[in-house]
Amino acid sequence: MKRKGKYSDEFRDEAVKRCLSGSFTIKEVADSLGVSYYVLRQWKKEFMAKKESQIPKTDKQLKESEELRKLRKENLKLKEQVLILKKFSAMFVSEKDFD
């Protein structure tokens, strides 16, 4: 169960909008409102996620996000293969030194 904070949603949104305006840093806004920097940073993260989820994605964006997911997966696989090859190469060189 999510605990309801002591600040209203309107207060949170206005604090985040003040940060996003570019005129003030998160630290400055947090200090001026008497809110923790970390709390305000979390509010900003939640605000951005909510804002992003409200924007409908086009077919092109969906295809691009799917492609990005596939590329990240492939990148991880390739990094693992490179690591294995490096270890094998080091073993091969060390065996050659013993001969």
C-alpha positions in Angstrom: 0.0 0.0 0.0 1.4 3.4 -1.0 1.6 6.0 1.8 0.0 9.4 1.0 2.5 12.1 1.7 2.0 15.4 3.4 2.2 17.4 0.2 -0.6 17.8 -2.3 -0.3 16.7 -5.9 -0.6 20.3 -7.0 2.3 21.3 -4.8 4.4 18.5 -6.1 3.6 19.4 -9.8 4.4 23.1 -9.2 7.7 22.3 -7.5 8.7 20.0 -10.4 7.6 22.6 -13.0 9.8 25.1 -11.2 12.7 22.8 -11.6 12.0 22.1 -15.3 11.7 25.8 -16.1 15.5 26.0 -16.1 15.6 29.0 -13.9 16.4 27.1 -10.8 18.2 23.9 -9.9 16.6 21.0 -8.0 18.7 22.0 -5.0 17.5 25.6 -5.1 13.9 24.7 -5.4 14.1 22.1 -2.6 15.8 24.6 -0.3 13.3 27.3 -1.0 10.3 25.0 -0.4 11.8 23.3 2.6 11.7 19.9 0.9 14.4 17.3 0.7 16.5 17.3 -2.5 16.0 13.6 -2.8 12.3 13.8 -2.4 12.0 16.5 -5.1 14.2 14.5 -7.4 11.8 11.5 -6.9 8.8 13.8 -7.6 10.5 14.9 -10.8 11.2 11.3 -11.9 7.5 10.4 -11.2 6.3 13.5 -13.0 8.4 12.7 -16.1 7.2 9.1 -16.2 3.6 10.2 -15.9 4.0 12.8 -18.6 5.7 10.3 -20.9 3.0 7.7 -20.4 0.3 10.2 -21.4 1.9 10.8 -24.8 0.7 8.2 -27.3 3.5 6.5 -29.1 3.4 6.4 -32.9 4.2 3.2 -34.8 7.6 4.6 -35.7 8.4 5.2 -32.0 7.2 1.7 -31.1 9.4 0.1 -33.8 12.4 2.2 -32.7 12.0 1.3 -29.1 11.7 -2.4 -30.0 14.8 -2.1 -32.2 16.6 -0.4 -29.4 15.7 -3.2 -27.0 17.0 -5.8 -29.5 20.2 -3.9 -30.0 20.9 -3.6 -26.3 20.3 -7.3 -25.9 22.7 -8.0 -28.8 25.2 -5.6 -27.4 25.3 -7.5 -24.0 25.7 -10.8 -25.8 28.6 -9.4 -27.9 30.3 -8.0 -24.8 30.1 -11.4 -23.1 31.6 -13.0 -26.2 34.5 -10.5 -26.3 35.2 -11.2 -22.6 35.3 -15.0 -23.3 37.7 -14.4 -26.2 39.9 -12.2 -24.1 40.1 -14.9 -21.4 40.9 -17.6 -24.0 43.5 -15.4 -25.6 45.2 -14.8 -22.2 45.2 -18.6 -21.5 46.6 -19.3 -25.0 49.4 -16.8 -24.5 50.3 -18.2 -21.0 50.4 -21.8 -22.3 52.6 -20.7 -25.2 55.1 -19.1 -22.7 55.4 -22.5 -20.9 56.4 -24.3 -24.2 
